[in-house]
Amino acid sequence: MKSLILIALIAVAFTVRVQERNMAKVQADLAKSTYGKALLHLVELHSMAGGPVQELIDAIEELINDLEEELETLEFNFQVRTNEHNALVVSLEQDIQDAVIDVNNTQDTLDNLLYPRRAQIQSKIDTVIGYQEENRKNYDEAVLVREQEHEAFEAQVAELNDATASVDDALSLLASLTNPSLLQIKRFQNTLKNIENKLRSRSRMAPMIKALIALASNQNFSNQDVLKSIVDALNDFRNAVVDQINDLTAQEAQDVLDNEAYLEQLDSEYSEFGRQIDRATVDLTATNEKIDSMVEFRDQRAADQKQYTAELELENNTYAEETDIYTNTKNEFTRELGVSEQALALVQSVDFSNIQV
């Protein structure tokens, strides 16, 4: 409203008689802008209006002061906005740089420390599990071999016990021979052959029983010296069989102790392998949790980087738009200020002494 009044006052000033040359120049200059055209247009509307010249000058000066204040306010506000923009850009660029550093450092830790550590721990667990499986395989084999050895021991002792019983039968038979018949002699020889058959797989005893069979086949059992030599040989054979049974029994007892000690050792090793697996599993779990935590942190910082980048782009675009608005507004104020100063100079320089106000 004030602008319209001032424009009207300026228009009144142009109703006075001025020199033709100055009027033409003023009209040409004012016609170059919309603001000036408005002044020229209103000259006709207010040509008949009157008023003090000083009032017109004061109004124009007030308009110029208002424009200057608005221009200063515009400059001040834009400078404040520029400072805010620069500070925000510096802050966002630092945030982006920090996020990039965090992402790179985290990925470096994952690639060069945590991932290799996890693979190493898993490899150790797999290796120890292999040791456990081999341990149980050895345990089962040891149990099986012990069972087979015990069965062989029992079979061998049974054979030797049978042979001992047969020797006892032969000795009893010889003790009953005083004037042996062919049938009794044949029976004794068959007893010796039976002993030989039972001990056929025992090479240690085989030569002795074969010698006894040969002796019994060619001797006269009515001769007491012959009988005594056969009895002595049978007793020696029986003692040898008993000694072998004792040796086998003692060896079996030692084998049992050795096997039990070996199985105990395998159990101890198996338990130690289990403890190693447990410790490694705890370590692996902790490592996986650390990896998950760092992956989550890396992804979050990567998301932060994208967000900061988007915010920076938005801020730059917004500031560019505001700069265009500021530039256009400043240019408009500057043009209006120039026109106002031109009008003030004109009013102050023209002779208004003949004007009827």
Order of alpha helices (4+ residues) and beta strands (2+ residues): alpha-alpha-alpha-alpha-alpha-alpha-alpha-alpha
